[in-house]
Amino acid sequence: MEGIFMTEEQLVKACISGHADAYKKFYDLFAKRMMGVCLRYTTNADEAQDILQDGFIKVFNKLPDFVNKGSLEGWVRRIMVNTALDQYRKNKKYQKDIEIDTYSYKLEDQDFIIESINATDLLKIIQTIPEGYRVVFNLFAIEGYTHKEIADELGVTESTSKSQYSRAKKMLRKLLVENNIVEESER
């Protein structure tokens, strides 16, 4: 099997059949991109590596359930995000929660888009914001979840999700300016 080109479908079948080299090929195919996903939900590479490892264990255990509808990478990504959320929920009970105002959320006129920023710099900045903000920002801005979906996933209200997202954007803007990555007038 080594050196033989495989389609994703053949690779999944080989993994389900228990071929060790297929597992390695599968891991090698997705690990780098999924590490990037995991890093967005953590503050350091060690935590991200733990999530990646737990995520791949889940992926390999659930491969027989993959029905080959849609993207395999999207399916793997969803499992990684859910694994990161599980880790967040598990750790949340040990951390001091961020206070959340109960007033209603107001959408801002401008979206937070920075086209010229280096992905590595942005990742480092995202990792410095409080965990609650970071998780909501990642789910909404990067993964494309709705605020209702985020609220359901995290066990919070929709307005809390919107508030956390708004605060994350404000904090990110401030940090980007402070780190001379963007000028104050850019948005």
Rosetta constraint file for C-alpha pairs under 8 A:
AtomPair CA 1 CA 21 HARMONIC 7.24 0.50
AtomPair CA 1 CA 22 HARMONIC 7.67 0.50
AtomPair CA 2 CA 21 HARMONIC 6.80 0.50
AtomPair CA 6 CA 10 HARMONIC 5.69 0.50
AtomPair CA 6 CA 11 HARMONIC 5.95 0.50
AtomPair CA 7 CA 11 HARMONIC 6.15 0.50
AtomPair CA 8 CA 12 HARMONIC 6.13 0.50
AtomPair CA 8 CA 72 HARMONIC 7.52 0.50
AtomPair CA 9 CA 13 HARMONIC 6.29 0.50
AtomPair CA 9 CA 68 HARMONIC 7.19 0.50
AtomPair CA 10 CA 14 HARMONIC 6.09 0.50
AtomPair CA 11 CA 15 HARMONIC 6.20 0.50
AtomPair CA 11 CA 22 HARMONIC 6.16 0.50
AtomPair CA 11 CA 26 HARMONIC 6.96 0.50
AtomPair CA 12 CA 16 HARMONIC 6.18 0.50
AtomPair CA 12 CA 22 HARMONIC 7.99 0.50
AtomPair CA 12 CA 26 HARMONIC 7.93 0.50
AtomPair CA 12 CA 63 HARMONIC 6.82 0.50
AtomPair CA 13 CA 17 HARMONIC 6.15 0.50
AtomPair CA 14 CA 18 HARMONIC 6.45 0.50
AtomPair CA 14 CA 19 HARMONIC 5.69 0.50
AtomPair CA 14 CA 22 HARMONIC 5.82 0.50
AtomPair CA 15 CA 19 HARMONIC 5.52 0.50
AtomPair CA 15 CA 20 HARMONIC 7.33 0.50
AtomPair CA 15 CA 22 HARMONIC 5.35 0.50
AtomPair CA 15 CA 23 HARMONIC 5.52 0.50
AtomPair CA 15 CA 26 HARMONIC 7.97 0.50
AtomPair CA 15 CA 60 HARMONIC 7.63 0.50
AtomPair CA 15 CA 63 HARMONIC 7.85 0.50
AtomPair CA 16 CA 60 HARMONIC 7.94 0.50
AtomPair CA 16 CA 63 HARMONIC 6.63 0.50
AtomPair CA 16 CA 64 HARMONIC 6.31 0.50
AtomPair CA 18 CA 22 HARMONIC 7.87 0.50
AtomPair CA 18 CA 23 HARMONIC 7.84 0.50
AtomPair CA 19 CA 23 HARMONIC 6.62 0.50
AtomPair CA 20 CA 24 HARMONIC 6.46 0.50
AtomPair CA 21 CA 25 HARMONIC 6.14 0.50
AtomPair CA 22 CA 26 HARMONIC 5.98 0.50
AtomPair CA 23 CA 27 HARMONIC 6.08 0.50
AtomPair CA 24 CA 28 HARMONIC 6.01 0.50
AtomPair CA 25 CA 29 HARMONIC 6.04 0.50
AtomPair CA 26 CA 30 HARMONIC 6.54 0.50
AtomPair CA 27 CA 31 HARMONIC 5.40 0.50
AtomPair CA 27 CA 56 HARMONIC 7.67 0.50
AtomPair CA 28 CA 32 HARMONIC 7.45 0.50
AtomPair CA 30 CA 34 HARMONIC 6.01 0.50
AtomPair CA 30 CA 73 HARMONIC 7.32 0.50
AtomPair CA 31 CA 35 HARMONIC 5.88 0.50
AtomPair CA 31 CA 52 HARMONIC 7.66 0.50
AtomPair CA 32 CA 36 HARMONIC 6.60 0.50
AtomPair CA 33 CA 37 HARMONIC 6.69 0.50
AtomPair CA 34 CA 38 HARMONIC 6.22 0.50
AtomPair CA 34 CA 52 HARMONIC 6.94 0.50
AtomPair CA 34 CA 77 HARMONIC 6.52 0.50
AtomPair CA 34 CA 80 HARMONIC 6.93 0.50
AtomPair CA 35 CA 39 HARMONIC 6.03 0.50
AtomPair CA 35 CA 48 HARMONIC 6.66 0.50
AtomPair CA 35 CA 49 HARMONIC 7.00 0.50
AtomPair CA 35 CA 52 HARMONIC 6.18 0.50
AtomPair CA 36 CA 40 HARMONIC 6.59 0.50
AtomPair CA 37 CA 41 HARMONIC 7.24 0.50
AtomPair CA 37 CA 77 HARMONIC 7.47 0.50
AtomPair CA 37 CA 80 HARMONIC 7.28 0.50
AtomPair CA 37 CA 81 HARMONIC 7.17 0.50
AtomPair CA 38 CA 42 HARMONIC 6.74 0.50
AtomPair CA 38 CA 48 HARMONIC 4.90 0.50
AtomPair CA 38 CA 49 HARMONIC 7.52 0.50
AtomPair CA 38 CA 51 HARMONIC 6.40 0.50
AtomPair CA 38 CA 52 HARMONIC 6.39 0.50
AtomPair CA 38 CA 80 HARMONIC 6.88 0.50
AtomPair CA 38 CA 81 HARMONIC 7.20 0.50
AtomPair CA 38 CA 84 HARMONIC 6.56 0.50
AtomPair CA 39 CA 43 HARMONIC 7.20 0.50
AtomPair CA 39 CA 44 HARMONIC 6.89 0.50
AtomPair CA 39 CA 45 HARMONIC 6.46 0.50
AtomPair CA 39 CA 47 HARMONIC 7.93 0.50
AtomPair CA 39 CA 48 HARMONIC 5.06 0.50
AtomPair CA 39 CA 123 HARMONIC 7.71 0.50
AtomPair CA 39 CA 127 HARMONIC 7.93 0.50
AtomPair CA 40 CA 123 HARMONIC 6.47 0.50
AtomPair CA 40 CA 126 HARMONIC 7.05 0.50
AtomPair CA 40 CA 127 HARMONIC 6.70 0.50
AtomPair CA 40 CA 134 HARMONIC 7.73 0.50
AtomPair CA 40 CA 138 HARMONIC 6.83 0.50
AtomPair CA 41 CA 48 HARMONIC 7.51 0.50
AtomPair CA 41 CA 84 HARMONIC 6.39 0.50
AtomPair CA 41 CA 127 HARMONIC 7.51 0.50
AtomPair CA 41 CA 131 HARMONIC 7.82 0.50
AtomPair CA 41 CA 134 HARMONIC 6.71 0.50
AtomPair CA 41 CA 135 HARMONIC 5.96 0.50
AtomPair CA 41 CA 138 HARMONIC 7.23 0.50
AtomPair CA 42 CA 47 HARMONIC 6.15 0.50
AtomPair CA 42 CA 48 HARMONIC 5.95 0.50
AtomPair CA 42 CA 127 HARMONIC 6.35 0.50
AtomPair CA 42 CA 131 HARMONIC 7.77 0.50
AtomPair CA 43 CA 47 HARMONIC 7.22 0.50
AtomPair CA 43 CA 48 HARMONIC 7.99 0.50
AtomPair CA 43 CA 127 HARMONIC 4.84 0.50
AtomPair CA 43 CA 128 HARMONIC 6.81 0.50
AtomPair CA 44 CA 48 HARMONIC 6.44 0.50
AtomPair CA 44 CA 127 HARMONIC 7.56 0.50
AtomPair CA 45 CA 49 HARMONIC 5.94 0.50
AtomPair CA 46 CA 50 HARMONIC 6.32 0.50
AtomPair CA 47 CA 51 HARMONIC 6.35 0.50
AtomPair CA 48 CA 52 HARMONIC 6.05 0.50
AtomPair CA 49 CA 53 HARMONIC 6.09 0.50
AtomPair CA 50 CA 54 HARMONIC 6.16 0.50
AtomPair CA 51 CA 55 HARMONIC 5.81 0.50
AtomPair CA 51 CA 80 HARMONIC 7.33 0.50
AtomPair CA 51 CA 83 HARMONIC 6.36 0.50
AtomPair CA 51 CA 84 HARMONIC 5.99 0.50
AtomPair CA 51 CA 87 HARMONIC 7.44 0.50
AtomPair CA 52 CA 56 HARMONIC 6.14 0.50
AtomPair CA 52 CA 80 HARMONIC 6.81 0.50
AtomPair CA 53 CA 57 HARMONIC 6.33 0.50
AtomPair CA 54 CA 58 HARMONIC 6.40 0.50
AtomPair CA 54 CA 83 HARMONIC 7.07 0.50
AtomPair CA 55 CA 59 HARMONIC 6.11 0.50
AtomPair CA 55 CA 79 HARMONIC 6.30 0.50
AtomPair CA 55 CA 80 HARMONIC 5.11 0.50
AtomPair CA 55 CA 83 HARMONIC 5.69 0.50
AtomPair CA 56 CA 60 HARMONIC 6.01 0.50
AtomPair CA 56 CA 80 HARMONIC 7.76 0.50
AtomPair CA 57 CA 61 HARMONIC 6.15 0.50
AtomPair CA 58 CA 62 HARMONIC 6.00 0.50
AtomPair CA 58 CA 79 HARMONIC 7.33 0.50
AtomPair CA 59 CA 63 HARMONIC 5.91 0.50
AtomPair CA 59 CA 76 HARMONIC 6.51 0.50
AtomPair CA 59 CA 79 HARMONIC 6.78 0.50
AtomPair CA 62 CA 66 HARMONIC 6.91 0.50
AtomPair CA 68 CA 72 HARMONIC 7.00 0.50
AtomPair CA 70 CA 74 HARMONIC 7.48 0.50
AtomPair CA 70 CA 75 HARMONIC 7.79 0.50
AtomPair CA 71 CA 75 HARMONIC 6.31 0.50
AtomPair CA 72 CA 76 HARMONIC 6.19 0.50
AtomPair CA 73 CA 77 HARMONIC 5.99 0.50
AtomPair CA 74 CA 78 HARMONIC 6.12 0.50
AtomPair CA 75 CA 79 HARMONIC 6.49 0.50
AtomPair CA 76 CA 80 HARMONIC 6.32 0.50
AtomPair CA 77 CA 81 HARMONIC 6.15 0.50
AtomPair CA 78 CA 82 HARMONIC 6.11 0.50
AtomPair CA 79 CA 83 HARMONIC 6.03 0.50
AtomPair CA 80 CA 84 HARMONIC 6.16 0.50
AtomPair CA 81 CA 85 HARMONIC 6.17 0.50
AtomPair CA 82 CA 86 HARMONIC 6.06 0.50
AtomPair CA 83 CA 87 HARMONIC 6.26 0.50
AtomPair CA 84 CA 88 HARMONIC 6.17 0.50
AtomPair CA 85 CA 89 HARMONIC 6.10 0.50
AtomPair CA 85 CA 135 HARMONIC 7.92 0.50
AtomPair CA 85 CA 153 HARMONIC 7.97 0.50
AtomPair CA 85 CA 154 HARMONIC 7.87 0.50
AtomPair CA 86 CA 90 HARMONIC 6.10 0.50
AtomPair CA 87 CA 91 HARMONIC 6.12 0.50
AtomPair CA 88 CA 92 HARMONIC 5.77 0.50
AtomPair CA 89 CA 93 HARMONIC 7.10 0.50
AtomPair CA 89 CA 154 HARMONIC 7.47 0.50
AtomPair CA 90 CA 94 HARMONIC 7.92 0.50
AtomPair CA 91 CA 95 HARMONIC 6.61 0.50
AtomPair CA 92 CA 96 HARMONIC 7.65 0.50
AtomPair CA 92 CA 97 HARMONIC 7.39 0.50
AtomPair CA 97 CA 132 HARMONIC 7.91 0.50
AtomPair CA 98 CA 130 HARMONIC 7.94 0.50
AtomPair CA 98 CA 132 HARMONIC 7.09 0.50
AtomPair CA 100 CA 160 HARMONIC 6.90 0.50
AtomPair CA 100 CA 163 HARMONIC 7.71 0.50
AtomPair CA 100 CA 164 HARMONIC 7.84 0.50
AtomPair CA 101 CA 160 HARMONIC 7.94 0.50
AtomPair CA 101 CA 163 HARMONIC 7.92 0.50
AtomPair CA 102 CA 160 HARMONIC 7.69 0.50
AtomPair CA 104 CA 159 HARMONIC 6.48 0.50
AtomPair CA 105 CA 159 HARMONIC 5.98 0.50
AtomPair CA 105 CA 162 HARMONIC 6.31 0.50
AtomPair CA 105 CA 163 HARMONIC 5.77 0.50
AtomPair CA 107 CA 166 HARMONIC 7.90 0.50
AtomPair CA 110 CA 187 HARMONIC 7.73 0.50
AtomPair CA 111 CA 187 HARMONIC 7.81 0.50
AtomPair CA 112 CA 169 HARMONIC 6.70 0.50
AtomPair CA 112 CA 187 HARMONIC 6.23 0.50
AtomPair CA 113 CA 187 HARMONIC 6.33 0.50
AtomPair CA 114 CA 187 HARMONIC 6.58 0.50
AtomPair CA 117 CA 121 HARMONIC 7.08 0.50
AtomPair CA 117 CA 122 HARMONIC 6.75 0.50
AtomPair CA 117 CA 181 HARMONIC 7.09 0.50
AtomPair CA 118 CA 122 HARMONIC 6.33 0.50
AtomPair CA 119 CA 123 HARMONIC 6.07 0.50
AtomPair CA 120 CA 124 HARMONIC 6.27 0.50
AtomPair CA 121 CA 125 HARMONIC 6.30 0.50
AtomPair CA 122 CA 126 HARMONIC 6.05 0.50
AtomPair CA 123 CA 127 HARMONIC 6.13 0.50
AtomPair CA 124 CA 128 HARMONIC 6.73 0.50
AtomPair CA 125 CA 129 HARMONIC 7.09 0.50
AtomPair CA 125 CA 172 HARMONIC 7.06 0.50
AtomPair CA 125 CA 175 HARMONIC 6.94 0.50
AtomPair CA 125 CA 176 HARMONIC 7.41 0.50
AtomPair CA 126 CA 134 HARMONIC 6.41 0.50
AtomPair CA 126 CA 172 HARMONIC 7.04 0.50
AtomPair CA 127 CA 134 HARMONIC 7.16 0.50
AtomPair CA 129 CA 133 HARMONIC 6.60 0.50
AtomPair CA 129 CA 134 HARMONIC 6.03 0.50
AtomPair CA 129 CA 168 HARMONIC 7.27 0.50
AtomPair CA 129 CA 171 HARMONIC 7.25 0.50
AtomPair CA 129 CA 172 HARMONIC 7.53 0.50
AtomPair CA 130 CA 134 HARMONIC 6.11 0.50
AtomPair CA 131 CA 135 HARMONIC 6.03 0.50
AtomPair CA 132 CA 136 HARMONIC 6.37 0.50
AtomPair CA 132 CA 164 HARMONIC 7.01 0.50
AtomPair CA 133 CA 137 HARMONIC 5.95 0.50
AtomPair CA 133 CA 164 HARMONIC 5.20 0.50
AtomPair CA 133 CA 165 HARMONIC 6.22 0.50
AtomPair CA 133 CA 167 HARMONIC 6.97 0.50
AtomPair CA 133 CA 168 HARMONIC 5.02 0.50
AtomPair CA 134 CA 138 HARMONIC 6.06 0.50
AtomPair CA 134 CA 168 HARMONIC 6.76 0.50
AtomPair CA 135 CA 139 HARMONIC 6.15 0.50
AtomPair CA 136 CA 140 HARMONIC 5.99 0.50
AtomPair CA 136 CA 150 HARMONIC 7.02 0.50
AtomPair CA 136 CA 161 HARMONIC 6.43 0.50
AtomPair CA 136 CA 164 HARMONIC 6.49 0.50
AtomPair CA 136 CA 165 HARMONIC 5.81 0.50
AtomPair CA 137 CA 141 HARMONIC 5.53 0.50
AtomPair CA 137 CA 142 HARMONIC 7.29 0.50
AtomPair CA 137 CA 164 HARMONIC 7.68 0.50
AtomPair CA 137 CA 165 HARMONIC 5.34 0.50
AtomPair CA 137 CA 168 HARMONIC 6.33 0.50
AtomPair CA 137 CA 169 HARMONIC 7.63 0.50
AtomPair CA 138 CA 142 HARMONIC 5.01 0.50
AtomPair CA 138 CA 143 HARMONIC 6.20 0.50
AtomPair CA 139 CA 143 HARMONIC 4.80 0.50
AtomPair CA 139 CA 144 HARMONIC 6.15 0.50
AtomPair CA 139 CA 145 HARMONIC 5.48 0.50
AtomPair CA 139 CA 150 HARMONIC 6.96 0.50
AtomPair CA 140 CA 144 HARMONIC 4.95 0.50
AtomPair CA 140 CA 145 HARMONIC 4.88 0.50
AtomPair CA 140 CA 146 HARMONIC 6.21 0.50
AtomPair CA 140 CA 147 HARMONIC 7.00 0.50
AtomPair CA 140 CA 150 HARMONIC 7.59 0.50
AtomPair CA 140 CA 165 HARMONIC 7.62 0.50
AtomPair CA 141 CA 145 HARMONIC 7.82 0.50
AtomPair CA 145 CA 149 HARMONIC 5.95 0.50
AtomPair CA 145 CA 150 HARMONIC 6.37 0.50
AtomPair CA 146 CA 150 HARMONIC 6.23 0.50
AtomPair CA 147 CA 151 HARMONIC 5.99 0.50
AtomPair CA 147 CA 158 HARMONIC 5.50 0.50
AtomPair CA 147 CA 159 HARMONIC 7.96 0.50
AtomPair CA 147 CA 161 HARMONIC 5.77 0.50
AtomPair CA 147 CA 162 HARMONIC 6.39 0.50
AtomPair CA 148 CA 152 HARMONIC 6.21 0.50
AtomPair CA 148 CA 157 HARMONIC 7.84 0.50
AtomPair CA 148 CA 158 HARMONIC 5.40 0.50
AtomPair CA 149 CA 153 HARMONIC 6.11 0.50
AtomPair CA 150 CA 154 HARMONIC 6.01 0.50
AtomPair CA 150 CA 156 HARMONIC 7.95 0.50
AtomPair CA 150 CA 158 HARMONIC 7.51 0.50
AtomPair CA 150 CA 161 HARMONIC 6.61 0.50
AtomPair CA 151 CA 155 HARMONIC 5.54 0.50
AtomPair CA 151 CA 156 HARMONIC 4.73 0.50
AtomPair CA 151 CA 157 HARMONIC 5.22 0.50
AtomPair CA 151 CA 158 HARMONIC 5.19 0.50
AtomPair CA 151 CA 160 HARMONIC 7.65 0.50
AtomPair CA 151 CA 161 HARMONIC 6.08 0.50
AtomPair CA 152 CA 156 HARMONIC 6.79 0.50
AtomPair CA 152 CA 157 HARMONIC 7.84 0.50
AtomPair CA 156 CA 160 HARMONIC 6.30 0.50
AtomPair CA 156 CA 161 HARMONIC 7.04 0.50
AtomPair CA 157 CA 161 HARMONIC 6.48 0.50
AtomPair CA 158 CA 162 HARMONIC 6.28 0.50
AtomPair CA 159 CA 163 HARMONIC 5.96 0.50
AtomPair CA 160 CA 164 HARMONIC 6.00 0.50
AtomPair CA 161 CA 165 HARMONIC 6.12 0.50
AtomPair CA 162 CA 166 HARMONIC 6.11 0.50
AtomPair CA 163 CA 167 HARMONIC 6.16 0.50
AtomPair CA 164 CA 168 HARMONIC 6.00 0.50
AtomPair CA 165 CA 169 HARMONIC 6.22 0.50
AtomPair CA 166 CA 170 HARMONIC 6.33 0.50
AtomPair CA 167 CA 171 HARMONIC 6.02 0.50
AtomPair CA 168 CA 172 HARMONIC 5.96 0.50
AtomPair CA 169 CA 173 HARMONIC 6.08 0.50
AtomPair CA 170 CA 174 HARMONIC 6.23 0.50
AtomPair CA 171 CA 175 HARMONIC 6.14 0.50
AtomPair CA 172 CA 176 HARMONIC 5.98 0.50
AtomPair CA 173 CA 177 HARMONIC 6.24 0.50
AtomPair CA 173 CA 187 HARMONIC 7.93 0.50
AtomPair CA 174 CA 178 HARMONIC 6.11 0.50
AtomPair CA 175 CA 179 HARMONIC 5.99 0.50
AtomPair CA 176 CA 180 HARMONIC 6.21 0.50
AtomPair CA 176 CA 181 HARMONIC 5.14 0.50
AtomPair CA 176 CA 182 HARMONIC 5.75 0.50
AtomPair CA 177 CA 181 HARMONIC 5.99 0.50
AtomPair CA 177 CA 182 HARMONIC 5.25 0.50
AtomPair CA 177 CA 183 HARMONIC 5.66 0.50
AtomPair CA 177 CA 184 HARMONIC 5.79 0.50
AtomPair CA 182 CA 186 HARMONIC 6.31 0.50
